[in-house]
Amino acid sequence: MRDAAIHEQCKIEVDVRRQYREEIPGVVEALVQSCRVETCFDHVGPEPIPSRETVIDIIHRVRRILYPGYFTRERLDGFNLEYYLGQEATALFEGLSEQITRALRHDCIRHNLPCVECEALGQQAAVGFMGRLPELRNILATDVRAAMEGDPAAGSYDEVIFSYPGLLAVTVYRVAHELLRLKIPLIPRIMTEYAHSHTGIDIHPGARIGESFFIDHGTGVVIGETTEIGDRVRLYQGVTLGALSLPKNAVESLRDQKRHPTIEDDVIIYSGATILGGDTVIGARSVIGGNVWITESVPPDTKVFLKQPELVYKGA
């Protein structure tokens, strides 16, 4: 008798589930109809757009090339290094050229541009980017050394490469910046936003950053698109190198204008500092204290600090 009751209950549950499932086609139809209006953002068509997952895989592959032996499962030595780099470089070319082709073709179709042989351009851009990898490695070596020289807590170069979020963010930025210089759409921003989501450090690929750059701790750092940073600059967590707020009707006219500050060589900017505006220049060798708000230029060799606050101590 008990088994019969259980069986009957199961039938009721199945019928209820079927009733709800029968409503799904109506939901799908409503979704399809909602995609036929201008307020729907979609990419439905024969040409695929770049794959975010593949672009992330490309980031990891480039890191394995730039830092051989650090991010691989297998051991590398002098005997298999050439074979390893050959395998990685070939796979990088195949994956990167396909994603660049997709990005270029997507832009052509979206803006109704004339055909520019996207596939050939994608392969050309991929090879051009790969030709920059040795120089990228040299620049990143200065960033690694800057971390060791600027942080007493750094135990070794290995520790910096393996674990410092600032170096991860700067590595991805430098890769994305090279692609942006090649006028590749979409992919550079996918890369830097991936690094942003993992480190809390937001560096626009359009920023121009010199060598020996170090971001200590890093969380909350924002570096805007038209920022210019010289050599041997050090930033701490929570620093914003941003643009002044704009009215909506001015956004388009200023889209290609310099909106973010210039930081000259050997500047140190402590945590929580906010520096805004395209005309703002922080002179060489200056030190910007924590939590300051700057919208005007600072001469070279200047220290800018907030006035010492008055602290009140109360006993128990």
Rosetta silent file (secondary structure, phi, psi, omega in degrees, C-alpha in Angstrom):
SEQUENCE: MRDAAIHEQCKIEVDVRRQYREEIPGVVEALVQSCRVETCFDHVGPEPIPSRETVIDIIHRVRRILYPGYFTRERLDGFNLEYYLGQEATALFEGLSEQITRALRHDCIRHNLPCVECEALGQQAAVGFMGRLPELRNILATDVRAAMEGDPAAGSYDEVIFSYPGLLAVTVYRVAHELLRLKIPLIPRIMTEYAHSHTGIDIHPGARIGESFFIDHGTGVVIGETTEIGDRVRLYQGVTLGALSLPKNAVESLRDQKRHPTIEDDVIIYSGATILGGDTVIGARSVIGGNVWITESVPPDTKVFLKQPELVYKGA
SCORE:     score description
SCORE:     0.000 S_00000001
   1 L     0.000  -40.962  179.803    0.000    0.000    0.000 S_00000001
   2 H   -65.756  -40.716  179.656    2.875    2.329    0.893 S_00000001
   3 H   -62.873  -37.702  179.539    4.652    1.550   -2.408 S_00000001
   4 H   -65.447  -38.220  179.543    1.466    2.386   -4.339 S_00000001
   5 H   -66.955  -40.518  178.892    1.214    5.764   -2.581 S_00000001
   6 H   -64.779  -42.355  179.502    4.824    6.560   -3.369 S_00000001
   7 H   -61.911  -40.770  179.630    4.294    5.584   -6.993 S_00000001
   8 H   -65.998  -38.912  178.017    1.227    7.820   -7.227 S_00000001
   9 H   -63.878  -39.867  178.555    3.151   10.746   -5.717 S_00000001
  10 H   -62.576  -40.188  178.615    5.934   10.278   -8.258 S_00000001
  11 H   -62.934  -40.166  179.075    3.386   10.390  -11.096 S_00000001
  12 H   -62.745  -43.947 -179.731    1.981   13.629   -9.730 S_00000001
  13 H   -63.616  -39.089  178.272    5.504   15.170   -9.561 S_00000001
  14 H   -64.351  -43.553  179.544    6.250   14.088  -13.128 S_00000001
  15 H   -62.803  -40.684  179.166    2.998   15.620  -14.373 S_00000001
  16 H   -64.082  -43.895  179.210    3.744   18.894  -12.562 S_00000001
  17 H   -60.732  -41.832  179.949    7.255   19.000  -14.030 S_00000001
  18 H   -62.971  -39.948  179.491    5.844   18.369  -17.511 S_00000001
  19 H   -61.307  -42.028  179.840    3.347   21.204  -17.086 S_00000001
  20 H   -69.682  -40.132  179.827    6.099   23.653  -16.211 S_00000001
  21 H   -63.311  -30.572  179.822    8.373   22.425  -19.018 S_00000001
  22 L   -67.766  -14.670  177.266    5.564   23.005  -21.498 S_00000001
  23 L   -83.410  -13.867 -175.783    5.802   26.712  -20.684 S_00000001
  24 H   -62.469  -43.776  178.180    9.434   26.911  -21.887 S_00000001
  25 H   -55.664  -36.965  177.725    8.632   27.277  -25.633 S_00000001
  26 H   -65.668  -38.520  177.088    6.544   30.350  -24.832 S_00000001
  27 H   -64.509  -43.314  179.877    9.443   31.835  -22.852 S_00000001
  28 H   -61.572  -42.859  179.521   11.828   31.115  -25.748 S_00000001
  29 H   -61.611  -41.416  177.975    9.477   32.779  -28.223 S_00000001
  30 H   -63.783  -38.212  177.510    9.280   35.858  -26.014 S_00000001
  31 H   -64.846  -42.417  178.992   13.076   35.953  -25.832 S_00000001
  32 H   -61.347  -43.873 -179.656   13.372   35.686  -29.614 S_00000001
  33 H   -65.126  -36.868 -179.710   10.919   38.517  -30.090 S_00000001
  34 H   -68.424  -20.835  178.005   12.756   40.688  -27.568 S_00000001
  35 L   -83.843   -0.378 -179.462   15.953   40.247  -29.639 S_00000001
  36 L  -102.193   17.078  176.937   14.263   41.816  -32.663 S_00000001
  37 L  -121.822  163.089 -173.465   14.162   45.281  -31.173 S_00000001
  38 L   -67.458  -20.835 -178.164   16.924   47.873  -30.851 S_00000001
  39 L   -78.915   -3.677  179.253   17.151   47.524  -27.080 S_00000001
  40 L   -93.363  124.341  173.907   18.502   43.961  -27.417 S_00000001
  41 L   -96.582  114.692  179.701   22.285   43.615  -27.501 S_00000001
  42 L  -146.989  168.548  171.685   23.171   40.420  -29.317 S_00000001
  43 L  -132.929   83.326 -178.649   25.571   39.033  -31.890 S_00000001
  44 L  -109.861  113.451 -177.809   23.470   36.723  -34.031 S_00000001
  45 L   175.845  177.827 -174.810   24.957   36.098  -37.454 S_00000001
  46 L   -75.044  -21.252 -175.785   27.230   33.917  -39.572 S_00000001
  47 L   -99.896  121.183  179.647   30.509   35.493  -38.419 S_00000001
  48 L   -73.751  147.259  174.224   31.723   34.592  -34.907 S_00000001
  49 L   -87.744  169.369  176.984   33.118   37.288  -32.648 S_00000001
  50 L   -55.749  146.191  179.250   36.321   36.743  -30.645 S_00000001
  51 L   -92.096  120.751  179.404   36.044   34.120  -27.942 S_00000001
  52 H   -59.971  -41.122 -179.217   36.715   35.466  -24.455 S_00000001
  53 H   -63.232  -40.892  178.839   37.783   32.011  -23.284 S_00000001
  54 H   -68.215  -39.008  177.642   40.271   31.664  -26.143 S_00000001
  55 H   -61.493  -39.403  177.177   41.665   35.155  -25.514 S_00000001
  56 H   -64.814  -40.763  175.448   42.243   34.172  -21.869 S_00000001
  57 H   -59.966  -37.809  178.554   44.016   31.010  -23.054 S_00000001
  58 H   -64.023  -40.472  176.329   46.207   33.239  -25.230 S_00000001
  59 H   -56.174  -48.210 -178.905   47.127   35.320  -22.170 S_00000001
  60 H   -63.880  -38.217  179.565   48.290   32.184  -20.356 S_00000001
  61 H   -66.853  -42.075  178.489   50.244   31.005  -23.402 S_00000001
  62 H   -62.824  -40.450  177.565   51.987   34.362  -23.780 S_00000001
  63 H   -61.442  -38.676  179.106   52.928   34.280  -20.080 S_00000001
  64 H   -65.794  -30.627  177.482   54.438   30.818  -20.562 S_00000001
  65 H   -77.018  -42.337 -177.254   56.532   32.218  -23.418 S_00000001
  66 H   -71.534  -31.673  179.347   57.557   35.393  -21.600 S_00000001
  67 L  -123.850   73.136 -173.785   58.436   33.547  -18.379 S_00000001
  68 L   -59.208  132.024  176.008   59.670   30.114  -19.568 S_00000001
  69 L    91.007  -14.328 -177.759   59.419   27.393  -16.950 S_00000001
  70 L   -82.796  -38.703 -172.659   57.313   29.327  -14.448 S_00000001
  71 L  -118.485   35.629  178.403   53.815   28.431  -15.594 S_00000001
  72 L  -117.814  154.549  176.652   54.350   24.974  -17.124 S_00000001
  73 L   -80.129  -36.470 -176.599   53.659   21.532  -15.737 S_00000001
  74 L   -88.581  158.607  178.663   56.736   19.965  -17.303 S_00000001
  75 L   -80.368  138.941  176.676   60.359   20.710  -16.447 S_00000001
  76 L  -110.799  142.543  171.192   62.325   22.843  -18.888 S_00000001
  77 L  -143.166 -177.361 -175.930   66.071   22.724  -19.472 S_00000001
  78 L   -63.004  -21.586 -177.201   68.495   23.819  -22.150 S_00000001
  79 L   -79.512  -33.290 -176.686   67.866   20.688  -24.201 S_00000001
  80 L  -110.804    5.468 -177.486   64.131   21.084  -24.708 S_00000001
  81 H   -62.074  -45.449 -177.768   63.739   24.878  -24.500 S_00000001
  82 H   -63.913  -41.851  177.964   63.840   25.417  -28.265 S_00000001
  83 H   -63.250  -45.241 -179.040   61.311   22.633  -28.872 S_00000001
  84 H   -59.673  -49.958 -178.854   59.044   23.972  -26.104 S_00000001
  85 H   -65.492  -33.725  176.231   59.120   27.557  -27.385 S_00000001
  86 H   -63.124  -43.030  177.960   58.543   26.331  -30.933 S_00000001
  87 H   -64.212  -46.171 -178.557   55.422   24.458  -29.856 S_00000001
  88 H   -65.750  -41.989 -178.287   54.112   27.372  -27.825 S_00000001
  89 H   -65.986  -39.555  178.541   54.857   29.941  -30.544 S_00000001
  90 H   -64.538  -45.625  178.898   53.119   27.887  -33.224 S_00000001
  91 H   -64.695  -37.644  177.744   50.026   27.412  -31.073 S_00000001
  92 H   -62.656  -44.548  179.451   50.069   31.115  -30.177 S_00000001
  93 H   -59.918  -45.968 -178.540   50.173   32.100  -33.839 S_00000001
  94 H   -62.223  -49.119 -177.371   47.252   29.845  -34.725 S_00000001
  95 H   -69.866  -43.268 -176.849   45.054   30.972  -31.859 S_00000001
  96 H   -69.203  -43.014 -178.810   45.940   34.657  -31.945 S_00000001
  97 H   -63.035  -36.406  178.222   45.641   35.072  -35.719 S_00000001
  98 H   -66.902  -43.822 -179.224   42.171   33.494  -35.652 S_00000001
  99 H   -68.322  -36.529  176.564   40.966   35.759  -32.837 S_00000001
 100 H   -65.613  -41.564  177.673   42.419   38.867  -34.507 S_00000001
 101 H   -59.095  -44.393  178.205   40.716   37.888  -37.760 S_00000001
 102 H   -60.693  -43.375 -178.749   37.412   37.548  -35.927 S_00000001
 103 H   -64.876  -43.124  179.858   37.865   40.941  -34.276 S_00000001
 104 H   -65.685  -44.013 -178.877   38.735   42.683  -37.555 S_00000001
 105 H   -65.984  -38.075  177.812   35.874   41.043  -39.455 S_00000001
 106 H   -60.819  -43.354  178.697   33.434   41.908  -36.680 S_00000001
 107 H   -65.476  -39.986 -179.925   34.438   45.569  -36.914 S_00000001
 108 H   -60.930  -45.579 -178.172   34.165   45.548  -40.723 S_00000001
 109 H   -70.401  -41.945 -176.851   30.651   44.139  -40.638 S_00000001
 110 H   -63.744  -38.243 -177.701   29.524   46.292  -37.707 S_00000001
 111 L  -101.116    6.904  178.220   30.700   49.522  -39.357 S_00000001
 112 L    54.809   47.091 -178.799   29.920   48.405  -42.925 S_00000001
 113 L   -88.058  158.242  176.424   33.545   48.914  -43.964 S_00000001
 114 L   -67.759  154.878 -177.609   35.059   47.746  -47.269 S_00000001
 115 L   -63.738  135.076 -179.652   36.767   44.352  -47.281 S_00000001
 116 L  -127.105   24.548  179.392   40.401   44.513  -46.144 S_00000001
 117 L    55.635   65.715 -172.495   41.288   40.782  -46.318 S_00000001
 118 H   -58.176  -38.476 -176.788   40.791   40.217  -42.592 S_00000001
 119 H   -65.155  -44.980  178.165   42.381   36.760  -42.522 S_00000001
 120 H   -63.981  -40.633  178.360   45.650   37.952  -44.071 S_00000001
 121 H   -65.403  -36.763  178.205   45.686   40.972  -41.770 S_00000001
 122 H   -62.430  -42.827  178.758   45.045   38.721  -38.777 S_00000001
 123 H   -69.052  -39.543  178.430   48.063   36.567  -39.597 S_00000001
 124 H   -62.683  -44.207 -179.702   50.203   39.622  -40.308 S_00000001
 125 H   -66.524  -38.906  179.323   49.241   41.218  -36.987 S_00000001
 126 H   -62.282  -44.647  178.358   49.867   37.981  -35.073 S_00000001
 127 H   -66.379  -40.255  177.911   53.383   37.671  -36.500 S_00000001
 128 H   -60.898  -42.474  177.191   54.015   41.368  -35.873 S_00000001
 129 H   -63.822  -45.242 -177.642   52.979   40.980  -32.244 S_00000001
 130 H   -63.695  -30.892  176.257   55.107   37.867  -31.787 S_00000001
 131 H   -65.246  -19.025  179.222   58.108   39.729  -33.157 S_00000001
 132 L   -89.403   -6.251 -174.659   57.757   42.105  -30.199 S_00000001
 133 H   -62.046  -41.769  177.607   57.900   39.344  -27.573 S_00000001
 134 H   -59.379  -41.294  178.613   61.687   39.488  -26.966 S_00000001
 135 H   -68.523  -38.096  175.811   61.489   43.238  -26.332 S_00000001
 136 H   -59.085  -42.369  179.076   58.424   42.735  -24.138 S_00000001
 137 H   -60.802  -41.230  179.757   60.409   40.230  -22.085 S_00000001
 138 H   -63.444  -42.346  179.410   63.199   42.773  -21.625 S_00000001
 139 H   -66.132  -42.440 -179.925   60.764   45.460  -20.434 S_00000001
 140 H   -65.755  -29.743  175.773   59.014   43.059  -18.071 S_00000001
 141 H   -61.895  -35.456  176.577   62.393   42.091  -16.604 S_00000001
 142 H   -68.159  -33.718  177.499   62.750   45.722  -15.500 S_00000001
 143 H   -67.630  -39.647  177.892   59.310   45.504  -13.881 S_00000001
 144 H   -63.237  -45.842  179.607   60.323   42.349  -12.001 S_00000001
 145 H   -64.090  -36.253  178.898   63.512   44.003  -10.751 S_00000001
 146 H   -62.824  -36.116  178.169   61.520   47.112   -9.741 S_00000001
 147 H   -65.930  -43.082  179.141   59.318   44.940   -7.529 S_00000001
 148 H   -64.631  -41.042 -177.575   62.341   43.399   -5.803 S_00000001
 149 H   -75.601  -24.015 -175.182   63.986   46.780   -5.324 S_00000001
 150 H  -100.571   -8.984 -175.910   60.806   48.493   -4.153 S_00000001
 151 L  -129.888  107.160  178.931   59.334   45.918   -1.774 S_00000001
 152 L   -61.437  -19.539 -179.203   61.333   44.639    1.240 S_00000001
 153 L   -80.564  -10.332 -179.978   58.754   41.856    1.606 S_00000001
 154 L   -73.265  120.717 -176.107   59.690   40.340   -1.760 S_00000001
 155 L   -83.943  -26.193 -177.435   61.675   37.198   -1.038 S_00000001
 156 L  -169.269  166.878  173.757   62.924   36.484   -4.556 S_00000001
 157 H   -62.281  -37.128  178.602   62.353   37.127   -8.236 S_00000001
 158 H   -58.951  -43.062 -179.977   60.513   33.794   -8.353 S_00000001
 159 H   -61.928  -41.758  179.162   58.101   35.007   -5.688 S_00000001
 160 H   -62.051  -47.493 -176.038   57.406   38.194   -7.642 S_00000001
 161 H   -67.763  -42.409 -176.891   56.748   36.331  -10.901 S_00000001
 162 H   -71.295  -38.454 -161.439   54.626   33.613   -9.350 S_00000001
 163 H  -127.061   -9.214 -174.976   52.522   35.591   -6.928 S_00000001
 164 L   -82.899  118.483  179.887   52.526   39.384   -7.314 S_00000001
 165 H   -63.203  -31.634  178.470   49.199   40.646   -8.687 S_00000001
 166 H   -61.085  -40.804  179.368   50.845   43.875   -9.797 S_00000001
 167 H   -69.048  -38.419  176.156   53.187   41.995  -12.115 S_00000001
 168 H   -59.051  -47.914 -178.468   50.311   39.939  -13.535 S_00000001
 169 H   -63.042  -42.051 -179.107   48.338   43.106  -14.274 S_00000001
 170 H   -69.635  -37.693  177.042   51.339   44.865  -15.821 S_00000001
 171 H   -60.485  -49.228 -179.812   52.244   41.795  -17.907 S_00000001
 172 H   -64.046  -40.736  177.212   48.742   41.564  -19.345 S_00000001
 173 H   -58.148  -47.530 -176.225   48.682   45.328  -19.894 S_00000001
 174 H   -64.075  -37.187  175.295   51.951   45.276  -21.840 S_00000001
 175 H   -64.293  -48.602 -178.368   50.688   42.434  -24.052 S_00000001
 176 H   -64.230  -37.190 -179.513   47.362   44.200  -24.652 S_00000001
 177 H   -62.656  -39.801  178.376   49.085   47.526  -25.323 S_00000001
 178 H   -63.836  -40.219  177.782   51.150   45.979  -28.130 S_00000001
 179 H   -66.472  -37.421  178.404   47.990   44.604  -29.744 S_00000001
 180 H   -65.757  -37.809  176.680   46.322   48.000  -29.414 S_00000001
 181 H   -61.565  -27.803  176.279   49.308   49.601  -31.141 S_00000001
 182 L   -84.511    6.488  177.049   48.615   47.205  -34.016 S_00000001
 183 L    65.072   35.756  176.433   45.061   48.633  -34.102 S_00000001
 184 L   -86.723  122.331 -179.776   43.445   45.359  -33.060 S_00000001
 185 L   -79.590  159.051  166.597   39.920   46.007  -31.741 S_00000001
 186 L    67.607  -50.138 -173.697   38.206   44.383  -28.762 S_00000001
 187 H   -60.577  -45.549 -179.670   40.899   41.830  -27.823 S_00000001
 188 H   -57.120  -39.536 -178.490   43.163   44.211  -25.845 S_00000001
 189 H   -72.341  -34.394  174.082   40.280   45.296  -23.615 S_00000001
 190 H   -58.867  -41.657 -177.982   39.186   41.698  -23.036 S_00000001
 191 H   -64.467  -51.586 -175.686   42.722   40.994  -21.840 S_00000001
 192 H   -69.386  -30.849  176.738   43.057   43.890  -19.417 S_00000001
 193 H   -71.982  -28.270  172.124   39.573   43.375  -17.998 S_00000001
 194 H   -63.117  -47.536  177.715   40.500   39.742  -17.341 S_00000001
 195 H   -62.073  -39.963  178.043   43.512   40.949  -15.358 S_00000001
 196 H   -57.970  -45.009 -177.449   41.285   43.529  -13.629 S_00000001
 197 H   -67.133  -26.418 -178.253   38.853   40.833  -12.506 S_00000001
 198 H   -92.704  -24.081 -173.529   41.702   38.724  -11.065 S_00000001
 199 H  -119.002  -17.651 -172.597   43.825   41.424   -9.438 S_00000001
 200 L    77.822    8.384 -179.355   41.579   44.435   -8.782 S_00000001
 201 L  -107.599  121.208 -174.002   44.006   46.494  -10.890 S_00000001
 202 E  -109.704  100.681  178.052   42.388   48.308  -13.824 S_00000001
 203 E  -114.923  117.876  177.677   44.895   49.396  -16.497 S_00000001
 204 L   -70.533  137.336 -178.357   43.471   50.522  -19.811 S_00000001
 205 L   -63.662  -16.157  179.218   45.522   49.085  -22.708 S_00000001
 206 L   -80.502  -14.040  178.504   45.777   52.558  -24.220 S_00000001
 207 L   -62.072  152.764  177.672   47.848   53.936  -21.322 S_00000001
 208 E  -114.301  117.802 -171.976   51.550   54.497  -21.991 S_00000001
 209 E  -127.328  129.586  179.491   53.813   53.182  -19.247 S_00000001
 210 L   -75.598 -173.518 -176.541   57.597   53.271  -19.092 S_00000001
 211 L   -83.168  171.551 -179.738   59.935   50.594  -17.806 S_00000001
 212 L    54.627   47.786 -178.110   60.666   49.568  -14.199 S_00000001
 213 L   -97.294  132.771 -177.173   57.019   50.067  -13.228 S_00000001
 214 E  -134.632  126.717  172.726   55.866   48.663   -9.880 S_00000001
 215 E  -111.407  112.657 -178.977   52.401   48.445   -8.348 S_00000001
 216 L   -89.096  132.150 -177.001   52.629   47.376   -4.688 S_00000001
 217 L    66.638  -68.467  164.368   49.631   45.439   -3.297 S_00000001
 218 L    98.567  -32.482 -173.080   47.556   46.876   -6.127 S_00000001
 219 L   -54.515  130.151  176.661   43.902   46.408   -5.252 S_00000001
 220 L    87.435    2.741  176.947   41.817   49.348   -6.435 S_00000001
 221 L   -73.126  134.302  177.587   44.424   50.896   -8.742 S_00000001
 222 E  -128.484  125.447  178.389   42.888   52.587  -11.809 S_00000001
 223 E  -125.518  111.516 -172.838   44.976   53.827  -14.752 S_00000001
 224 L   -74.748  170.886 -170.105   42.941   55.518  -17.474 S_00000001
 225 L   -57.698  -42.541 -173.911   43.254   55.262  -21.241 S_00000001
 226 L  -103.015   17.184  175.710   45.327   58.392  -21.948 S_00000001
 227 L   -65.062  141.522  173.014   47.546   58.213  -18.874 S_00000001
 228 E  -122.534  125.533 -177.132   51.271   58.629  -19.515 S_00000001
 229 E  -125.345  131.052 -179.069   53.707   57.189  -16.978 S_00000001
 230 L   -80.395 -158.564 -178.121   57.476   57.564  -17.140 S_00000001
 231 L   -87.698  150.881  172.965   60.227   55.219  -15.953 S_00000001
 232 L    58.957   40.456  177.555   60.746   53.904  -12.415 S_00000001
 233 L   -95.934  141.534  179.340   57.314   54.935  -11.135 S_00000001
 234 E  -124.807  130.701  176.535   55.829   53.219   -8.094 S_00000001
 235 E  -119.454  149.325  173.022   52.131   53.093   -7.156 S_00000001
 236 L  -110.978  176.302 -173.569   50.425   51.717   -4.081 S_00000001
 237 L   -59.305  148.053  173.702   46.920   50.314   -3.644 S_00000001
 238 L    77.713    8.436  179.427   43.878   52.482   -4.297 S_00000001
 239 L   -78.810  137.080  176.116   45.605   55.003   -6.569 S_00000001
 240 E  -119.089  122.011  170.676   43.432   56.532   -9.303 S_00000001
 241 E  -110.991   90.269 -165.836   44.923   58.143  -12.394 S_00000001
 242 E  -125.457 -173.151  179.579   41.633   59.236  -13.892 S_00000001
 243 L  -106.115  151.746  173.133   39.649   61.774  -15.878 S_00000001
 244 L   -68.124  149.876  179.910   37.546   64.621  -14.596 S_00000001
 245 L   -62.766  138.879 -176.420   33.808   64.038  -14.740 S_00000001
 246 L  -119.981  145.633  170.138   32.256   65.058  -18.053 S_00000001
 247 L   -67.745  152.841 -176.153   28.726   66.043  -19.065 S_00000001
 248 H   -56.584  -37.969 -176.210   27.092   63.530  -21.395 S_00000001
 249 H   -73.902   -5.503  179.387   27.119   65.889  -24.373 S_00000001
 250 H  -103.980   -6.191 -174.126   30.917   66.229  -24.094 S_00000001
 251 L   -61.395  -50.322 -176.608   31.803   62.525  -24.044 S_00000001
 252 L   -63.603  -41.407 -176.824   32.015   62.007  -27.817 S_00000001
 253 L   -68.101  -23.288 -178.100   34.008   65.169  -28.485 S_00000001
 254 L  -105.289    5.741 -174.952   36.597   64.204  -25.864 S_00000001
 255 L   -59.251  -37.274 -178.232   36.782   60.495  -26.647 S_00000001
 256 L  -103.668   12.879  179.446   40.111   60.844  -28.502 S_00000001
 257 L   -96.919  159.785  176.524   41.510   63.682  -26.363 S_00000001
 258 L   -73.076  119.872 -174.860   43.965   63.377  -23.469 S_00000001
 259 L  -119.416  -11.154 -172.751   41.827   63.104  -20.362 S_00000001
 260 L  -118.489  159.519 -170.252   44.159   61.462  -17.856 S_00000001
 261 L   -72.522  167.954  172.661   47.280   62.723  -16.064 S_00000001
 262 E  -111.024  129.689  179.186   50.960   62.468  -16.932 S_00000001
 263 E  -115.237  116.753 -176.740   53.314   61.000  -14.321 S_00000001
 264 L   -81.878 -179.424 -172.830   56.982   61.748  -14.970 S_00000001
 265 L   -60.129  148.301  169.145   60.020   59.624  -14.053 S_00000001
 266 L    61.223   31.203  177.483   60.823   58.400  -10.532 S_00000001
 267 L   -92.311  142.611  172.857   57.491   59.425   -8.967 S_00000001
 268 E  -116.375  130.046  179.763   56.039   57.589   -5.947 S_00000001
 269 E  -124.514  117.614 -174.816   52.271   57.743   -5.359 S_00000001
 270 L   -84.930  170.963 -167.602   50.987   56.378   -2.059 S_00000001
 271 L   -59.378  140.918  174.555   47.737   54.572   -1.355 S_00000001
 272 L    80.853   -0.649  179.880   44.391   56.227   -1.942 S_00000001
 273 L   -71.678  142.705  177.723   45.740   59.172   -3.949 S_00000001
 274 E  -123.053  121.299 -179.305   43.506   60.486   -6.746 S_00000001
 275 E  -125.125  120.888 -169.888   45.061   62.408   -9.637 S_00000001
 276 E  -126.243  150.318  168.378   42.695   63.634  -12.339 S_00000001
 277 L   104.738  139.171 -179.033   42.742   65.506  -15.634 S_00000001
 278 L   -70.493  -20.897  178.860   44.565   65.462  -18.952 S_00000001
 279 L   -93.024   -2.368 -176.828   46.454   68.687  -18.195 S_00000001
 280 L   -83.002  124.959  179.723   47.689   67.463  -14.829 S_00000001
 281 E  -123.823  126.153  173.864   51.411   66.650  -14.733 S_00000001
 282 E   -97.570  112.881 -173.332   53.195   65.186  -11.716 S_00000001
 283 L   -64.976  156.531 -177.098   56.797   66.323  -12.042 S_00000001
 284 L   -54.410  144.117  174.609   59.760   63.969  -11.906 S_00000001
 285 L    65.524   13.545  176.919   60.957   62.645   -8.522 S_00000001
 286 L   -79.709  157.514  176.041   57.846   63.923   -6.731 S_00000001
 287 E  -123.181  123.239 -179.410   56.203   62.035   -3.884 S_00000001
 288 E  -107.037  118.341 -176.387   52.409   62.086   -3.601 S_00000001
 289 L   -72.752  170.670 -177.024   51.114   61.175   -0.164 S_00000001
 290 L   -68.083  144.003  171.037   48.157   58.954    0.635 S_00000001
 291 L    67.073   15.170  177.732   44.542   60.028    0.153 S_00000001
 292 L   -82.487  160.411  179.825   45.314   63.338   -1.558 S_00000001
 293 E  -124.093  115.160 -173.476   43.119   64.742   -4.353 S_00000001
 294 E  -125.060  126.728  174.421   45.037   66.470   -7.168 S_00000001
 295 L  -127.654    8.589  177.437   43.630   68.191  -10.267 S_00000001
 296 L  -128.798  156.940 -176.844   46.513   70.597  -10.903 S_00000001
 297 L   -66.379  152.756  179.299   50.123   70.005  -11.940 S_00000001
 298 E  -121.011  128.539 -178.867   52.853   69.444   -9.392 S_00000001
 299 L   -64.716  160.434  175.292   56.427   70.687  -10.056 S_00000001
 300 L   -58.221  154.408  175.156   59.361   68.247  -10.079 S_00000001
 301 L    58.739   39.436 -178.688   60.944   67.286   -6.743 S_00000001
 302 L  -115.662  142.341  172.070   57.783   68.123   -4.776 S_00000001
 303 E  -108.929  128.669 -179.519   56.210   66.299   -1.838 S_00000001
 304 E  -120.185  117.568  179.813   52.440   66.566   -1.517 S_00000001
 305 L  -135.641  155.044  170.367   50.827   65.398    1.730 S_00000001
 306 L   -71.658  151.228  175.468   47.638   66.031    3.633 S_00000001
 307 L   -63.217  140.539 -178.063   47.956   68.114    6.760 S_00000001
 308 L   -56.337  121.873 -179.883   48.494   65.952    9.808 S_00000001
 309 L   -72.023  157.281  176.556   45.047   65.134   11.227 S_00000001
 310 L   -89.254  118.465 -178.448   44.284   65.700   14.889 S_00000001
 311 L   -95.475  139.074  179.581   43.848   62.371   16.615 S_00000001
 312 L  -113.496  124.227  179.234   41.705   62.061   19.736 S_00000001
 313 L  -110.525  132.833  178.087   42.511   59.287   22.244 S_00000001
 314 L  -123.864  138.651  177.622   39.997   58.257   24.913 S_00000001
 315 L   -73.559  175.298 -179.178   40.619   55.886   27.748 S_00000001
 316 L   -66.926    0.000    0.000   38.501   52.877   28.538 S_00000001
